Amino acid sequence: MNKYLLSTILAFAVSLPSCDYLDYSESSGYGKEDMFVYFDRAKGMLTTAYSYLPVDFGSFDGATRAAATDEAEYAWSTSNIIRYNNGSWSPILTIDDVWGNYYAAIRTTNMFLENHQKDFENIEWNDDYALLMKQYQYYPYEARFLRAFYYFELAKRYKNVPLITDCLELEDANKVAPADFEKVIGFIVSECNEIADKLPVSYKDMPGAETGRITQGAVMALKSRVLLYAASPLYAGAISQEKWVEAAKAAKQLIDKSESEGWYQLVDESSWNNLSSKELILETRQGNSNNFEKLNFPIGYEGGNSGTCPSQNLVDAFEMSDGSRFDWKNPEHVSNIYNPEKRDSRLFKTVLYNGSTFKNATVETFIGGKNGTPIDGATPTGYYLKKYVLESISLDPNNTTTGRHVWVLFRYAEVLLNYAEALYEAYGNPDYTDNTFTLSPRAAIDQVRTRAGMPGVATDNFRERIRNERQVELAFEDHRFWDVRRWKIADQTMDIYGVKIEKKGNDLIYTRQLIDQRTWNDRMYLYPISNAELFKNTLLNQNPDW
């Protein structure tokens, strides 16, 4: 997205409504009769819809949602992320209550789709009119993607939600009964099918060269994820081979395009703020800041405040470099716990560990170390976050700098892992292929592993291998929280471990220790609808046991 488009998003975003999401005049500053007769205003309406795309650089009072999974533990007890973990959230005390926010986004897209015009007579004699119209031709399809995306964000949280495709007034919107999950998913998939080939593969050769917009690949990636979720136990209920096959087909279509036409490829990125990466499919871009670094630089570094601290659960999930599972009972494994030659290379791009070099200094998380306990706010797990943190940023009060942050929404590795999971669940064979599925589940995973320098995946307990691969490859990208729910294994992820590191002379003694036992109730597989929304719309049904 170029500077003009980003500034337009920011300008419109500052006036977005929070709850009364159907008050159009407050969200735009213009009436309908004024909004769509000028190109810039119509474009502003669409960029407002873009501005709702999610990002999680500490959106839960400084914590990321990873700290509500077995990926991490938050260092401070002040964040409302703790309500996820102790079970104290409810329809009265909600967390991540996106209901009104995403319906505001959906209302914005519906408004655009109902009122956009084919051309703009008032500027047709401008020199750049033809170029503007080349941009504009894609706007309705971008709006339809965004609407579909926001419906998925609602459905994965609440399951059955009102499906509104017209721009309704508040009173009418609050009389719409929820649609079944299957109907919502059917709508999203239908939209993806209809708009994919109407959008370009890339905008780099389009007028304005506005990157960061919706492409064919983004549409296909959304369809892949939606169908994967729909086939999963939480949403599908009984096992359905047909649903898994459809999910595999959706992912395979994007894989085939990438292999035959060079759309996307796996690349070795040290940081995902590289907007030219061939692996990025869609991302949310943030303006330059250092807020995430303030939240996550280790205690003991200039400006560091600790924050989302990777767990030992996650660190243990990274295999040894020979492909064997890390085992605390194996002395050789323990002695090589942070040996880059002996562990999966992705570990060292994800976490800061005792002995890491960060900002030209050695990280010390052992007891009594400069970044360890008993310092207030020191990591409770023995680790600090590296992924997404920009090491180059300075928090020195005399030389403070900022940097660009890019939140990954879709990237190619996820599509390969989606495909591997769906195809394996459909046929139960790691090496399954046929005329449609010419790539086996194991071969798809091995593409991701090869990029990381890892050997081929073992075929024993293959479902667990797939899930482990998602855990390490997609760590801190807001997948784990949803994955353990759709697999219905969240109850198995409540014990959170860290490492206690004691220095005795010149030796370091590493001990895996339980640091948190979280609360789980099966009702938490779905979000509660807030009582405020139930009061507004009496046709809504609260999710089970809330």
N, C-alpha and C positions, 0 to 999 in steps of 0.2 A: 504494500500500500504506500503510495508516495506521500510526500509531506502535505499536499493539499487534502487528500482524502483523510489522512489521519487527523488533521486539524479540524476538518468538518465533523468527524466523529466526536471529537472532544467538545466542540462547541455545542453540538446537539445533546450530548450525553449529560452535560451539567444541568440541564433543565428537565431531565426525565422524571416522571412521577414515581413514587415508591409504592403506593397501595392503590390509589384511585386510578387504576390503569386505563380507564376508558375516557378520561378527561383529555380529549385530543388537544384542546387549545393550550393546556399547560405544558404538554410535551413538545410542542413545536413553536408556539408563538404566532402561528398563522392559522387562519381558517381554511377549510377545504378549498374554497373558491380561489384562494391565493396560492396554496401550496403547489399545485400541480401544473400551473401555467408557466412556470419558470424552471428552466433546467436545473439551476443550482439548488433550488428549493426541493425539487423532486429527488435530486441526488442526495441532498441532506437527509431526506426521509429514509432513504435506503441505508445511508451510513448510520443513522440512528439505530436501525434494525441490526446492523453489524455490531454496534457497540455493546450489545447484550451477550456476545460470545464469551464463554466462561474463561476464567483464569484463576489459578490458585497459587499466588505468590504470598501466602500467609493470610488468606481471607477469613480465618477463624480466630480473630483476636491475635494475629501474628502466627498462628499455627497453620500448617497445611493439612488437608484431609488425610494425608499419609499418616499423621499422628493419631488417627482414629483406626488405623489398621496395624497389622503386625510388621509393617515396614519401619515404624518409628515411634518414638515417645517424645512428647513435648517437654522441654526442660523446666517450664514454669507452670504453676498451678492456677494462673490467672486467666487462661484462655478458656473460652466456652467449649473448646474441643473436649474438655474433660467430661462434659455432659454426654457426649457420644460414648465415652469409655466407662462411665459409672452408671449408665442407664437412666439418668435423671431427666432426659428429654421427654417431651409429651406434646399433645395437641395444644396445651397452654404454653409450654416452654419449648418452642421449636428450635431446631438448628438447621441452618442451610435452607430456610424457608423461601424457596424460589417461586412459589406458586404465582404470586402477584407479579413478580418481575418477568417471568417468562410469558405470562399472558399479556403483559404490556408489550413485550417484544412481538408476540403473535398478532396482537391488535395492530401494531405498527405495520407489519407485513400485509395484513389483510387490508388495511387502509391504502397502502401503496397499490396493491393488486387491483383493488376496486376502482381506483381513481387515476392511475397513471394514464397518460395519453400517448398516442403513437408518435407525435412530433410536437414541435414548439414553433408555432407560426411567428411568434414575436422575436425570434432570433434566427429565422431561416435565411436571412441575408448576411449573417455574420460569416466571416472568413472561415471560422473553425466549426461551422455548423455540421458539416458532413462528418468530421472527426468525432464530435460530441455524440452524434447519432449512432456511430459505430460502437461507442461505449454503451450507450443507452439501450441498445437492442438486447443486451444481456440482463439488464436490471430486473425484469419480471422473473426470470429464472433464478437469479440469485436470491430474490425475495422468497421464492417458493422453497428453495433449499433451506434458507434460514428458518422459515416456519416449520419445515419438517424436522430440522435439527432441534428446535426448541420443544417440539412435541415429544421427541425422544427423551430429552432431558427431563421432562415432566413424567413421562410414562415409566422410565426406569426407576424413578423415585416412588411414584404414587400408584402405578399400574393403570387403573381405570381413571381416565380424566375426560372432562368435556372436550369434544372435538369441534372447534368453532372455526369455520372458514369464511365467515362473513364479518364485516365490521359492525358489530352490534353495540347498541347503547348499553350502559351499565345494567339497567334494570332487566333488559332482555338477556344479557350474558349470564346473569345470575338465575336464569330460569332454564338453563341448559343442563340436562342430565349427563352424567359421565358416560362415555362410550367404553365398551369393552376393550381391554388391552389389544386383542386381536384386530379389532377395527382400527385402532390408532396405528398399529404397526402396518396394517394393510394400506392405510392412507399414506404413511411415510414412504413405503416401498413403491407405491403407485406414483407418487410424486417424483421419486428418484428415477424411475423408469421413464417417465415422460420428459424430464428436463435434461437428463445427462447429455444427450447428443446435441442439445441446443446451446451448450456452453463450450467455450474454447478449452483446449488442453492447457494453454498458458496465455497470459496477457502481455508477455514481454514484447511481442511484436504488435500489440494493439495500440491505438492512440492513447497517449498518456502513460503507457507502460505501467499501469497500476497493478502491482503485485499484491498478494494477500487477499485477492478476491476469489470467489467460488469458481472452481474449475470442474471439468468432467471428472477428474480424479477424485476431487473432494466428494462429489455426489456418489461415486461408486464406493468410496471408503465408508461413507455414512451407511449406505445400504448393507455393506459387509458387516459392520458392527451391529446394526439394528437386527439383522437376521440371526446373527450369532447369539445375541441376547434372547431373542424370541424363542430360539431352540433350546435354551438352557433350562435346567430343572426348575428354577424359581418361577419362570414365566410360562414354560410349556407344560408343567405338571408331568404327565406321563411322557415317557421317552417317545420321540417322534423322529424316525429316520428321515422322513420327508423334509422336516424342518432343518435338520442338520445338512441334508444334501443341498437345499436351497441356499443355506448360509455358505457352504463350500463353493457353490457355483458363483455366488456374488463376489467372493474374494478372488476366485480364479479368473474372472473377467478382468479385474484390474491387474492381476499378475500377468496375464497374457498380453495386455496392452503394454505393460512396462517392459516385458521381455521382447516383444516384437517391434515396438515403436519407441522404446527408450524413454517412457514417461518418467519412471522412478527407478531408483536403484539403491542398494545398501552402500553407505559410505561411512568411513571411519571419522566420526565427528568427536572432537574433544568438548565442544560446546554447541548447544542447540540454538544459539542466537545467530547462527549463520543462515541468513535468509536465502542464500543461493544454493543451499544444500539440495541435492537431487533426491534426498530421502523425504524431505518435508512435503506433505500433501496440503495441509491447512494448519494455520497457526493463528493465535491471538497475539498481536503485537502491542507492547507497552511503550510509552514514552520513556526517555532516559530517566533513570532514578537510581538510588542506592538503598531503597527501603528493604529489599529482600536481603541484602548484605548486612544491613543493620540488625535484622532479625536473626541472621544465621551465621555470621562470622563467629568463630569460637570465642568463648570467654578467654580473656588474656591477650587478645589481639585488639589493636586500637579500634574502638567503636563496637567491638564484638559484644553480642548479647545472647549468644547461644540460640536455641530455638528448636526446630524440628531435627531431632537426633536419630539417625538410623539405628535400628535395633540389631541385636545379635541374631535374631530370627532371619533377618534379611541377609546379613553377612554370611551366615551359615548356608544360605541358599546358593551362594556362588560356589561352583564346583572347584575341585582341584584342576590344574591345567591338563591332566590326563583324562578328565571326564568323570572321575570318581567323586561321590558325594563327600563333602567335608564331614569328618567324624571326630568329635572331641575325645573319643576313646583311642584314637590313633595318635601316638606321640609324634610321629613324623608330620602329620597334618597340623597339629597344634604348634609345632616348632616352625612351621612354614605358614602360619596363619596370615601373615601380611607379606609374603614373599611374592613379588610380581612374576617371578619365573615359575611359581608353583600354583598360582590361583588364577581363576578366570580374570582376564584383563578388565572386564567391565566393573569389577569390584572397585578398582582404583580410580575409575572415573565417576563413581557414585558416592563414595564415602571418604571422609578424612579419618584416619586411624592413628593410634599412637605410633609415632615415628614418621608420619607423613611430613613432607615439606610443603608448607603453605606460607606464601608471601615471604619466602626466603628464610623461614624459621621452622624449626622442628616442632610438630604438634606433640604435646605431652599430656596424655589423658590418664596416665597412671596416678594412683593416689599420691597426692602431694605435688604432682606436676603442675606446670604453669597454666594448663588448660583443664585440669582435672579436679575432682573432689579433694578437699572439702570446700572449694571456692563456691560461693552462692551462685547458682545458675549454671554450674558446670554440667556437662553432659551426664545424664543418668545412665546412659548405655555404654559409654566408652568411645562414642563416635560422634563426629559432626558431619553435617551435610556438605557435599561437594557438588552434586548435580544441580545445575541451574544457577549456582552461586558464581558470580563473576569475581575471580581472584584479583583481577587487575584493578578493581575499584579501590580507592583509598578513602578511608573514613577518618583520616587525620584531620582534625579541625582546621589546621593551617593549609591543608592541601586536599580538600574533599573533592572527589570526582564521582561521576555517575556513569551508567552504561545502559545499553538497550537490552531489554528482556523479552524473550519470545516464548510464549506458552504453546507447547505442541498439542494440537487437537487431533491430527491424524498424521502418521508417518508410515512408510512402506513396511517397516519391520512388523508393525501391528497387523497389517493385512496378511503377511505370510503366516503369522502365528494364528490369526483368525482361521485361515484356510486349514492349517494343520489340525487345529482342534476340531473344526466342524467335520472334516473328512474322516478323521479317526473316530469321532463319536458316531458317525453314520455307518461305518463299516467295521470298526474294531480291529483294523489291521494297519500297523505303522507303515507298511510298504504297499498299501493299496493304490492301484492305478487302473484306469480304463481309458476308453476313447475320449471321454470328457475330462477326466481328472488325470492328466498326464504327469502330474507332479505328485509324488507320494507325500503323506504327512511328515515322514521322517526327512525326506529331501527338502521340504519347505523349512523345517526347523534348522536343518543343517546349513542352509544359506545364511541364516541369522548367526549361527554359531561360528561358521567359517569367518565371517567378518570380524568376530571377536578373537579369532585365533584358537578356537576351541575345536576338539575332535568331534566326530559325528555323535549324535545323541544315542544313548543306549535304548534298547527297545523293551526292557523289563519295566513293569509298572508305567507304561507309556503315558497314560493319562496324567500321572503325577509328574512325569518328565515335561509334558506340555505346560502344565500349570507352573512348574518351577521356572521354565524358560520365560514365561510371561512375567513372573515375579522379578527376575533379575534384569531382563531386557527393558521392561517398561516401568521400572521402579521410579517412584515420585512423579509419575505422569498421570496420576488419578485414575489408574486402572484397578489396582489391587482392592480398593474399597468395594467396587462394584463387582469384581470377579468373584470374591469369596461369597458375595450374596447370591449372584446368579447361579453359582455352583452349589449353593446351600451348604457351605462348609464354614461359615463364619464362626460358629461355636467352637471350632477347632483352632481358632487363631487368637484366643483371648489371653493366653499366657505370653507375656512379653519379657524377653530376655535381654540382658546386657552382658558386658564383660568387666570383671573386676581385675585391674592390673596392679599388682604389688611389686614394688622394686626392692629387691633384697641384694644388697651389694651391687654387682654389675649385672645381676640376673633379673629378668622380669617373669613374674608368675601370672599366668592368665587363667582365670576361673569364670566359667559361664555361670551366670546367676539370674534368678527370677527377680525382675524389678517391678512388675505390675501384673495383677490378676484382674482383668476387666470383667464387667458384667455383661451377660448376654441373655436376651429373651428373643424367641423366634419372631415376635411381632416386629422386631427391628430389621427384618429383611426388607420391609417396605417402610417408607416414611409415613408419619401421621399427617393427615390434613389438619391444618390449624383450626381451632374452634372458631376463629374469626371468619374463615371462609365457609365453614359449615353453617354459621349463623346467616351469612349473606345468601347462600344458595342451599335451600333445604332439600334439594334433590341429590346433593352429594352424599356419598356413603363413606363413613370412616373406615379406614383399613382395619383388618382383624386385630382384636385384642388391644387396640389403642383406646 
